[in-house]
Amino acid sequence: MFAAVTKPDRVVRIGFELFRGEDPTWYLNDAICVQFCPWCGQRLPDQPFEPDLEPDPEPAP
């Protein structure tokens, strides 16, 4: 996050997925797991902010 502040051309991406299909997980740049917002410090929810970004359900075997 320091680079995002000190280097204006740096791209920071935040993503959501279900880790191993069950645990809600937020990622910074696909590598760092986070539980709190890096800007405001609030705990991140257990689902995406926008409903159309929710992961597709796993197909039944």
C-alpha positions in Angstrom: 0.0 0.0 0.0 2.9 2.3 0.6 3.8 2.1 -3.1 0.2 3.0 -4.0 0.5 6.3 -2.1 4.1 7.2 -3.1 3.9 6.1 -6.8 0.9 7.6 -8.5 1.2 5.3 -11.5 1.0 2.2 -9.3 -2.1 0.1 -9.9 -3.7 -1.5 -6.8 -6.4 -4.1 -7.4 -8.6 -5.5 -4.7 -10.4 -8.8 -5.4 -12.7 -11.2 -3.6 -13.0 -15.0 -3.9 -14.0 -18.0 -1.8 -10.8 -19.6 -0.7 -11.1 -23.3 -1.3 -14.6 -22.7 -2.3 -15.8 -21.8 1.3 -13.8 -19.1 3.1 -14.5 -15.5 2.0 -11.1 -13.9 1.2 -10.1 -10.4 0.0 -6.8 -10.0 -2.0 -4.6 -7.1 -2.8 -3.0 -7.5 -6.2 -3.8 -11.3 -6.1 -1.2 -12.0 -3.5 -1.8 -10.4 -0.1 -4.9 -11.5 1.9 -6.5 -8.7 3.8 -9.4 -8.5 6.4 -9.5 -4.7 6.8 -9.8 -1.8 4.3 -6.3 -0.4 3.7 -7.7 3.1 3.4 -10.3 3.4 6.2 -9.5 0.5 8.5 -13.0 -1.0 8.6 -13.4 -4.8 8.5 -14.2 -6.1 5.0 -17.5 -7.9 4.5 -17.9 -11.7 3.8 -19.3 -11.0 0.3 -18.5 -8.7 -2.6 -19.8 -5.1 -2.4 -21.7 -5.4 -5.7 -24.0 -8.5 -6.2 -23.0 -9.0 -9.9 -19.4 -9.6 -8.7 -20.2 -12.6 -6.6 -18.4 -15.8 -7.6 -20.3 -18.4 -9.6 -21.5 -21.3 -7.5 -19.6 -24.5 -7.7 -21.3 -27.0 -10.0 -22.9 -30.1 -8.3 -20.9 -33.3 -9.0 
